[in-house]
Amino acid sequence: MAKAKVKSGEIFERREKKYLLTPEKFEVLLTRLQEYMTIDEYGLHTIHTIYYDTEDLAVIRHSVDKPKFKEKMRLRSYGLATNQSKVYLELKKKVAGVTYKRRTAMSYQEAKNFLTYGVKPQEQKQIFKEIDWYTQQQELRPTTLISYDRMALKSKRDENFRITFDQNIRYSLEHFELDRVDQHPQTLLTKEPTVLMEVKIFEAFPLEISRLFSELQIFQGKFTKYGNVYHWVLFPEWEQQVASHAGPKTKTIKGGESIYA
């Protein structure tokens, strides 16, 4: 599997497997993983991500239908942003089970100028041009802000094999200022404490990690942050306004439920 520009942080190509853990199982697993992996240089940090969608939520509605190809655009900051701090404008695509993430870095002020007023940054790399073209195909707006506290581990043998743990996953449907996230309340996405583990695989799944998961009875699950906000929060509202005229209702998941590994 290709890994072009992974080290520069612009292009990622990998498979991602997700698991839901209780806090207790997370603590046990974290202790055992330290034999094979180390916590990366960022330690425990907070990520804030704004997801962009159309007024009728066409992007996420297409995504949750499980198509062979899907993509979405988002703006991400690591920690609280300032106008001059670096943020990442991303296109995340999934094709036949493989995740492709293409992102370009710019200042938060440049990102706001582009997304709000259409003013393009002075430096326009190929990835930015792709994102610019994507924004021209549909009228996008900020829909959901999702924040979480992340700890990332990398393999001692292969730094491209990574495992991330996301906790305190929370969202806002009203406030989208990455420099003011701490000034507005957010709602926890799950009713009970939940740790979302994501395994990032570039090549083969290490045998020792596979054996450890089997020993601890950790099994792959399904969990998508923006998708669950849609299912549990956005869809009921959208359904009342629009889908009631479109035939049978789609079955939804009960809000906030978690199925743990």
C-alpha positions, 0 to 999 in steps of 0.5 A: 500500500502506498504511503506517499507524503505520509511523513510530511503530513499531507497525504495518508493512505491506510486502512482504519479499524475501530473499536469501542472500549470501556475506560477499564479495558482501555487502561488494561490495554494501554499498559499491555501495549507499552511492550510494543508501542510508545506514546508519540511526541504529542502526548495527550492532546485535544483535537477540534474538527469542523465538518462541512455539509450541504443544507440538506446534509447530502454529504453525511446522508450519502456517507451513512448509506455505506457506498463504495466511495465517499468523501467529506471535507473538514477543518481541523486544529490541534488545540485551541486555534489563533488567527496565526496558528496552523490548521488543516483543511482536509478531504477524507475519502474512503474507497473500498475499505481504504481511507485516503486523507489529503490535507493542506496546512494554512493559518486559521485566518487564511482558512476563515478567509477561504471558507467564509469569503472565498479568498484563496491563500497565496500558496496554493498546492495541488491538494488545496486546488482539489479542495477548492474544486470540491467546494465549488461542486456544492454549497457547503456550510459548517454543520458540526464541531466535534472535539475529543482528547486523543492519545496516539501510540506508534509501534517500536518496530514500524512508526507507520503502525499507529493506534489512537485513543479518543476520549470525551468525544463532544460536539456542538451544532451552533458554535464553529469558532476554533479560537473560541471552543473553550468559551462555548459548551459542548455535548458529550456524544455518548451517554456513558464514558467511552474510548474510541480506539482506531488502529491505523494500518499501512501494511500488515496487522502486527501478529503480536497486537492481533494476539493481544486483542484476542487475549483481551477479547477486543473485537472490531466495531463500528463508530463514526463521530460525524455519522453518529451525530447525524444518526442521533441528533441531526437526522431526527431534526432533518427527518421532521423537516424533509424526510416525512415527505419522502416515504418510509422512515429510515431506522435510526440508532438510539441516541448515545448507545455504545456497544463495547468490545 
